[in-house]
Amino acid sequence: RPAQVVVPDEESSSLSSAALQRAPPPAAGDASLLRLVGARKRTIVLRSSEAHSHSLQLLDCHSAYIYVLASVRSVELVGCCSCTVVVGAIGGVLSAHYCERLSLHATAAAARIGNCIDTSLFLCVNTPPLMWGENHRVSLAPYGTVYRGLREHMAAAQVCAQLERNCWARPLSAARRPRESDEPMAGLEGCPGCSLHPPAKYLPFHVPVDVPLEAADGQGVPPVCELPVAYAEALAACLRRLDDFHKEVSALNGSGMREVQHALHLRFKEWLVRTGNMRQLHDLMCAHGAG
């Protein structure tokens, strides 16, 4: 089956549509496949113009930030390490196999996770996630990402954002021994190596491109996917603390204000370097300048 192959541009630290190497179009009736192989230390953004209605494969990617801001048929991740991956909406199955230190944010009709280590899943999935193989330190949390066009992409993929349809916290294990009862095992019971992300540590994930207009104006952006009460309350408490901090800083003047600003700038730079976001920021600035 013909595939569209994405090859990282070694001369650039980011990948745009200009770097896509496309195979001949698939025959009528064939699913169009977009494959990204071996991306290293790159920030990659694929929008609807490149990825709409495609099946997507991410293979052997390392230390990459990958944003798929589109409605796609399916997504498969294999052997990805130290990556952050955001997918807008998947009409079929999201699969992640043999991945390590992966942060995965996606909405999907279904999800399959196998043999993953130190992986964080932020999901809106309309069927219980299927866990198979040996997973270690896999955490599950509700999807909290917002970008411009997400609602339309979820509608196109027919993924429901309502809380009662989101099965993120009810994984099923394909590796467990069957019980005498035919009823499926709900919740995290029977899914070794998996746990729920603590609400107190939950934060929304901000996509650095296609920012909603409300966020660009400095306003809060409500989540597209409804959050469970515990997570919504924890997030509201965090926002209140941030607002209180802003008020305290605004009350300062003169040298006090300058000292706080200097300390914040230093800590922010340290955070950028420690988390790898300094490279991502550089990638985005280069891509913006090229655009």
Beta strands, then each sheet from edge to edge (+ up, - down):
strand 1: 3-6
strand 2: 14-15
strand 3: 20-21
strand 4: 33-37
strand 5: 43-47
strand 6: 55-59
strand 7: 65-72
strand 8: 74-78
strand 9: 84-97
strand 10: 103-114
strand 11: 117-125
strand 12: 130-132
strand 13: 136-142
strand 14: 172-173
strand 15: 194-196
sheet 1: 2+ 5+ 7+ 9+ 8+ 6+ 4+ 1+ 3-
sheet 2: 2+ 5+ 7+ 9+ 10+ 11+ 13+ 15+
sheet 3: 2+ 5+ 7+ 9+ 10+ 12+ 14+
end
